[in-house]
Structure formats: structure tokens, C-alpha cells
């Protein structure tokens, strides 16, 4: 039996893909200690894992403007964000939580970046990276607006170099090179997509294991009768902007204007903390609105999905062969949306040119052209065939078996 430390970022899109793996590891006899914010304690402990909470609370994290998603215009912006806003804040907390404890291996969130390597080195254990978005074969932000000779970029570079030296000294580890900071930490990388869907997937070596989405039942999700989706109209469209970017009432009003006259059932997940009262009188008759929905179940009953192009939501839709209308807003979402459109499974609408006509035409295009559904089915098959959380757990088990063999003295085989 192995003792496993899991360190994850506090967001549904990072937590949910790990749940099936954690359950599988525990059922196989491993002891799992899971570090995250207090909000996720109940969900994690229900799996049988031990839970350790960061020292700061969830409200402090989510209300901090430094932690909000932003558009990355140069790779250095992403590296600086990881160093200053994640590693500098998270790693000391985690090390304090696990002081004087021992573990056999580590599973860490890819967003922690070099911080995962620090934890593995300090604990003296192998590290497995949980990658909830596409692998960045090319750095995030490459080719965007900022150039290397811009003053802002030079300042970022100097800040990265200085901060990495400070952190290396603080944690008593070697100063990383820029290549190490921008590379893919972890001896094994679990990636929750298929090699087919991953851009330039053929350029990645066997340390990247593509397992597809980690689809597991979500016990905290409310029930919903899918038959209501087709009670009045032949077609149904699901609308959700994720769990972080779902409070834009102007966007919801735009949807009401765009879709109120269409003979289509729309179902909108508005967010648990979103107050719709100011626009309640504008809700059309062809809309069903709930603060929170069982997304996996709903996706199995709709004909299209209007989404912010978050990796989890996009993958779950494609897993169930649902074509997409993609409204990427920030972070890696433009890249995810671009890949879907490139493979023919959806269309992108520009957040900077969003009108009722643009939105309505995009939805009608996806609903009316069977090729989007056909291409979604192609991607969906590769995601299902990848094996999911069971394959991920097996990959970790095989990896740890090889680690044990390589650490065994030759004399033990005599």
C-alpha cells in the first residue's frame, strides 16, 4: 500500500477530473491525503481520502483579483503568474501542512508548475502531474500581442529570474532554468484528453499518458428530468459559462434576445451565486433556468452546447458527441475553442463582436449542419476509447511499479 499526497488548485475544473482516480487508488489499497481549500472537504472525504485544507479560506482566494483568469499575451505572463500567485502562496502552506510526514508519491495540479517539482524534491518522492487542459507543446501566449523586446516583457523576464532565485533559496532547491520553468514537470503526466484531440499530440513522448475525461457520477449534483428538454421542442441547447465566469447578466440578456423566438428548448445553468432577479421579467418561455445542473446528464439530452470553452466542459460535451458553440473568454479557452473548430465539431463566436444575430446564427449553424455532430462523434470516440480514470490509475500504478524496480538493489534479484 502506498501513501499518496495529492495537491490541487481549488476549482471544479481541476478537482473533478481527479475524483475518479482518487477513488480508484483508494479501492486499490492506497492511502490518499488530499490538499485543497475547505470548500472541497466533504467531496473529497466522501471518497475515503484524508483531507488537509490550505491555511487561507476559499473566499480569500476567489475574491483576490490577482487570481482571476486573464488573457495571456506572452508566455512570460503565465510563468510570472505561476511563480508569484501560485508557487509563492501555495507551496509554503502545503509544506507546513505535511511537515514531518512521509509519502510514496505525489500527484499535483499542472497549474502549480515548478512548484510540483519543488514538493517532490523536498519529499524525495516521484511526482505525477494532473493536467486538466491541453499540454502546451508551444508556450501559452506564444505569437500574441507582446514581443520579446517590449519593456513589459523585459520586466517580466527580470521578475521571473529574480523570483525563481528567491524561491529556490527559500525552499533550498536548485535555481531553475527558464526551460525548466516553462517545461512540463512530473515524471508522469496524466492528461485528461485524447492524443487525437491534443494539438500536436504526436510531438509528445510516452511520459504523457492521455486518458480522456475522467467521467464519474457527481453526487452533489441535483436531479433533472431530461425528458423535459424535448417536451415542447424537437431540439434542445444547453448554456453554461462554467463556475467562475457565470455572473454576467448582460450575456444572459443577450441570450434571451437572441433565442426567444427560436423553436428550441434552452436550458441555462446560471450559477449557484448568480442573482437573476434583475432580469427575471426578461426570461423567455423557451428557457429553463437552474442555478446548478447535473451537466453530465444534461449533455446526454441536448443537441448543442453554448459554452465558454473551458477544457472540462468542452471535453464532457464531446465525450457525449455534442457539438459546440464556443465563446472563449480567457486563459486557455481560445486554444480549446480553436481546436474544436479546427476539427469541425463547433463554431467560435467572438466575445468582442457579440450581438443577438451573431449568437443566433452560430447556434442555428450548429443545429442545422449535421457535420458538426459527425465530427463531435469522431472526437468523442477517441475520448471514450482513452480509458478514463481507470486507465489513469493503472498508468500511475505501472509508473510506481517501475520506480520501485529502478530503486531496488541488484543484489535483491540474486
FIZALUM-781703 format. One line per 5 residues: number of its first residue (from 1); their letters; for each residue x, y, z of C-alpha. Coordinates in steps of 0.001 Angstrom, whole numbers, m for minus. Layout:
<sites>
NUM) A) X/Y/Z | ...
</sites>
This chain:
<sites>
1) XXXXX) 0/0/0 | 1328/3428/m992 | 744/6724/772 | m162/9394/m1767 | m109/13187/m1457
6) XXXXX) m2472/14997/m3813 | m2202/18795/m4179 | m4826/20510/m6319 | m5923/24021/m7227 | m9339/24950/m5790
11) XXXXX) m11535/24952/m8911 | m14145/22486/m10134 | m12316/22070/m13445 | m9178/20942/m11615 | m10832/18912/m8835
16) XXXXX) m13448/16921/m10768 | m11028/15101/m13125 | m9130/13737/m10114 | m12127/12278/m8268 | m12354/9012/m10192
21) XXXXX) m8601/8483/m9961 | m8584/9065/m6200 | m11478/6647/m5728 | m9698/4024/m7843 | m6397/4439/m5971
26) XXXXX) m8146/4061/m2612 | m10054/970/m3785 | m6698/m478/m4867 | m5375/m41/m1333 | m3522/3290/m1445
31) XXXXX) m3857/5845/1334 | m4611/9275/m140 | m4061/12635/1565 | m5701/15401/m485 | m4750/19090/m87
36) XXXXX) m7105/21813/m1248 | m9325/24558/192 | m12007/23885/2783 | m14817/24119/233 | m13898/20694/m1161
41) XXXXX) m13519/18799/2121 | m16870/16993/2004 | m16489/15976/m1645 | m13007/14568/m1066 | m13664/12866/2265
46) XXXXX) m16684/11122/719 | m14210/9214/m1453 | m12390/7897/1601 | m9393/10236/1356 | m7907/12242/4196
51) XXXXX) m8248/15968/3680 | m5941/18857/4530 | m7049/22447/3935 | m4841/25341/2958 | m4443/27931/5704
56) XXXXX) m6379/30631/3821 | m10093/30293/3138 | m11930/29954/m160 | m13382/33471/m102 | m9913/34964/239
61) XXXXX) m8746/33064/m2820 | m11715/33667/m5102 | m12076/37351/m4222 | m8418/38099/m4853 | m8172/39971/m8174
66) XXXXX) m4690/38531/m8761 | m6192/35044/m9073 | m8833/35915/m11676 | m8412/34470/m15183 | m6803/36822/m17675
71) XXXXX) m5850/36888/m21347 | m2246/35780/m21751 | m415/37783/m24400 | 3110/36438/m23821 | 4470/33201/m22241
76) XXXXX) 6284/35185/m19537 | 2949/36410/m18175 | 1927/32833/m17455 | 5268/31938/m15850 | 5201/35044/m13670
81) XXXXX) 1635/34298/m12580 | 2541/30735/m11590 | 5592/31886/m9599 | 4051/34852/m7810 | 406/33938/m7446
86) XXXXX) 585/30167/m7044 | 4001/28791/m6019 | 4812/31662/m3665 | 1420/31294/m1956 | 631/27589/m2112
91) XXXXX) 3890/25752/m1603 | 4681/27126/1906 | 1146/26244/3009 | 1423/22707/1702 | 4857/22160/3233
96) XXXXX) 3523/23349/6592 | 547/21010/6324 | 2706/17943/5677 | 5659/18779/7909 | 7365/15616/9226
101) XXXXX) 5066/13379/7169 | 6217/10824/4599 | 4676/9831/1303 | 5465/7408/m1507 | 4473/9628/m4404
106) XXXXX) 2868/12947/m5274 | 17/13882/m7615 | m41/17626/m8282 | m2011/20079/m10395 | m269/21159/m13600
111) XXXXX) m1091/24781/m12768 | 1314/24557/m9826 | 4076/24095/m12407 | 7602/24109/m10994 | 6003/24018/m7546
116) XXXXX) 5198/20351/m8107 | 8873/19658/m8724 | 9735/21512/m5502 | 7286/19393/m3481 | 8559/16160/m5000
121) XXXXX) 12161/17124/m4334 | 11513/18220/m750 | 9685/14971/m23 | 12126/12840/m2004 | 9358/11122/m3965
126) XXXXX) 8268/10676/m7614 | 5787/13241/m8928 | 2756/12735/m11181 | 1278/15786/m12902 | m2515/16043/m13273
131) XXXXX) m3088/18028/m16480 | m6639/19291/m16842 | m6158/21220/m20075 | m4163/20764/m23248 | m440/20248/m22866
136) XXXXX) 1387/23350/m24026 | 3605/21954/m26779 | 4219/25627/m27528 | 4117/28077/m24592 | 780/29654/m23715
141) XXXXX) 733/33162/m25229 | 3258/32415/m27975 | 2650/34590/m31019 | 311/37000/m29273 | 468/40775/m28943
146) XXXXX) 3556/41269/m26743 | 7016/40846/m28292 | 10275/39902/m26568 | 11742/43392/m26918 | 8772/45150/m25267
151) XXXXX) 9624/46847/m21973 | 6801/44953/m20239 | 8256/41649/m21414 | 11757/42601/m20257 | 10382/43498/m16835
156) XXXXX) 8528/40179/m16681 | 11692/38278/m17583 | 13683/40047/m14876 | 10881/39436/m12387 | 10794/35726/m13266
161) XXXXX) 14542/35355/m12832 | 14607/37209/m9522 | 11593/35433/m8080 | 12825/31982/m9094 | 16121/32691/m7302
166) XXXXX) 14271/33851/m4188 | 12001/30802/m4162 | 14894/28411/m4803 | 16717/29918/m1822 | 13587/29810/328
171) XXXXX) 12964/26125/m398 | 16639/25165/m601 | 16458/23768/m4128 | 18457/24489/m7271 | 17617/27629/m9216
176) XXXXX) 15582/26513/m12249 | 16402/27478/m15797 | 13794/29247/m17908 | 13330/25976/m19803 | 12578/24134/m16548
181) XXXXX) 10072/26784/m15514 | 8262/26629/m18840 | 8516/22852/m19268 | 6242/20068/m18085 | 7152/18960/m14547
186) XXXXX) 6490/15483/m13259 | 7990/12165/m14336 | 4495/11073/m15415 | 1864/13389/m16862 | m1795/12329/m16808
191) XXXXX) m3653/14319/m19469 | m7460/14216/m19480 | m7971/14212/m23228 | m7060/12010/m26198 | m3856/12270/m28167
196) XXXXX) m6061/12956/m31205 | m7773/15961/m29607 | m4491/17275/m28134 | m2923/19795/m30556 | 401/18442/m31860
201) XXXXX) m102/15332/m29746 | 2327/13382/m31910 | 5176/15584/m30621 | 4751/14431/m27006 | 6642/11453/m25588
206) XXXXX) 5369/8492/m23586 | 5641/10320/m20258 | 2355/11940/m21337 | m480/9466/m20831 | m3735/10534/m22486
211) XXXXX) m6682/9074/m20595 | m9641/11115/m21830 | m12058/12901/m19494 | m12445/11466/m16019 | m16205/10897/m16136
216) XXXXX) m17647/9956/m12738 | m21093/10419/m11137 | m21336/13695/m9209 | m23261/13016/m6044 | m23584/16721/m5207
221) XXXXX) m25426/17465/m8467 | m29216/17946/m8341 | m31577/15706/m10257 | m33041/16815/m13568 | m35607/15172/m15827
226) XXXXX) m34059/15114/m19299 | m37402/14314/m20868 | m38455/17917/m20193 | m35865/19050/m22741 | m37936/17707/m25641
231) XXXXX) m41429/18046/m24197 | m42234/21107/m26338 | m39488/21419/m28951 | m37596/18895/m31070 | m34171/20367/m30332
236) XXXXX) m32516/21481/m27094 | m29452/23633/m26374 | m27567/23782/m23095 | m25935/27056/m21988 | m23277/27215/m19271
241) XXXXX) m20335/29548/m18731 | m18662/27416/m16073 | m18315/28016/m12352 | m16086/31124/m12394 | m17395/33286/m15260
246) XXXXX) m21138/32786/m14841 | m22360/36055/m13320 | m22588/38167/m16499 | m26238/39257/m16596 | m25664/41201/m19819
251) XXXXX) m24671/37971/m21535 | m27810/36238/m20272 | m29947/39124/m21563 | m28205/38780/m24922 | m29148/35088/m24978
256) XXXXX) m32771/35906/m24165 | m32926/38368/m27076 | m31114/36043/m29483 | m33114/32888/m28794 | m36586/33879/m27592
261) XXXXX) m38233/33319/m30979 | m36487/30065/m31887 | m38446/26773/m31712 | m35731/25337/m29490 | m35647/24461/m25787
266) XXXXX) m32813/26271/m23998 | m31571/25195/m20600 | m29321/27619/m18766 | m27084/26886/m15782 | m26800/30336/m14200
271) XXXXX) m24511/29579/m11241 | m25278/28984/m7570 | m24445/32541/m6540 | m25871/34431/m9519 | m28821/36732/m8736
276) XXXXX) m31175/36700/m11739 | m33868/38788/m10085 | m32923/41986/m12004 | m33601/40243/m15325 | m36329/37803/m14250
281) XXXXX) m39016/39586/m16296 | m36954/39112/m19476 | m36734/35291/m19353 | m38416/33797/m22461 | m40866/30911/m22329
286) XXXXX) m38433/28591/m24136 | m35835/28842/m21334 | m35396/26527/m18356 | m33028/28119/m15846 | m31446/26444/m12824
291) XXXXX) m28608/27681/m10586 | m26857/24320/m10870 | m27446/21356/m13137 | m26155/17788/m13460 | m24077/18653/m16508
296) XXXXX) m23169/15104/m17475 | m26825/14088/m17531 | m27997/17218/m19345 | m25356/16827/m22063 | m26762/13412/m22891
301) XXXXX) m30098/15002/m23803 | m29168/18099/m25833 | m28322/18827/m29456 | m25741/21588/m28911 | m23835/23286/m26097
306) XXXXX) m23095/27021/m25826 | m20000/27169/m23622 | m17059/29335/m22542 | m14807/26571/m23933 | m13372/25504/m20611
311) XXXXX) m11488/22245/m21091 | m13679/20174/m18772 | m16992/21358/m20197 | m15760/21023/m23772 | m14419/17515/m23198
316) XXXXX) m17571/16356/m21439 | m19711/17600/m24324 | m17550/15871/m26910 | m17456/12697/m24794 | m21235/12578/m25345
321) XXXXX) m20953/13584/m29040 | m22439/17062/m28514 | m21321/19782/m30982 | m20455/23198/m29607 | m20933/26928/m29953
326) XXXXX) m17819/28314/m28329 | m17455/31697/m26627 | m13877/31663/m25297 | m13272/34383/m22728 | m9856/33966/m21144
331) XXXXX) m6876/31768/m20215 | m6602/28632/m22376 | m10188/28827/m23655 | m9296/30352/m27066 | m6909/27451/m27642
336) XXXXX) m9517/24845/m26692 | m12130/26528/m28878 | m9695/26753/m31772 | m9026/23024/m31632 | m12748/22194/m31643
341) XXXXX) m13348/24419/m34651 | m10236/23059/m36399 | m11609/19521/m36079 | m15060/20585/m37295 | m17036/19951/m34102
346) XXXXX) m18178/23516/m33443 | m18052/27208/m34263 | m16464/30111/m32397 | m18200/33397/m31648 | m16034/36444/m30924
351) XXXXX) m16540/37934/m27454 | m15640/41342/m28906 | m18261/41153/m31638 | m21182/39605/m29812 | m24674/40536/m30945
356) XXXXX) m28003/38670/m30819 | m27730/37965/m34555 | m24186/36597/m34276 | m25174/34329/m31396 | m28396/33137/m33009
361) XXXXX) m26730/32406/m36360 | m23981/30395/m34663 | m26491/28241/m32800 | m28603/27718/m35915 | m25483/26765/m37892
366) XXXXX) m24545/24027/m35419 | m28114/22766/m35072 | m28742/22783/m38824 | m25499/21309/m40172 | m25063/17606/m39410
371) XXXXX) m21303/17730/m39999 | m20698/19310/m36580 | m22395/16378/m34881 | m20459/13922/m37053 | m17116/15481/m36163
376) XXXXX) m18070/15629/m32483 | m18708/11882/m32668 | m15220/11297/m34097 | m13581/13187/m31233 | m15956/11634/m28711
381) XXXXX) m14937/8107/m29685 | m11253/8908/m29119 | m12070/10372/m25698 | m14107/7327/m24642 | m11520/4888/m26002
386) XXXXX) m8752/6566/m23971 | m9946/4738/m20859 | m10811/7478/m18368 | m9916/7421/m14681 | m9373/3655/m14614
391) XXXXX) m6678/3976/m17262 | m5166/6922/m15356 | m4994/4919/m12118 | m3457/1982/m13983 | m836/4272/m15546
396) XXXXX) 86/5581/m12085 | 297/2047/m10704 | 2553/936/m13577 | 4705/4042/m13178 | 5178/3418/m9454
401) XXXXX) 5998/m218/m10158 | 8807/847/m12474 | 10017/3353/m9885 | 10198/584/m7278 | 12124/m1690/m9613
406) XXXXX) 14622/1019/m10511 | 15169/1724/m6802 | 15731/m1947/m5922 | 19366/m3004/m5368 | 20618/m5519/m7927
411) XXXX) 21556/m7923/m5137 | 17906/m8433/m4264 | 17394/m10253/m7575 | 20229/m12698/m6954
</sites>
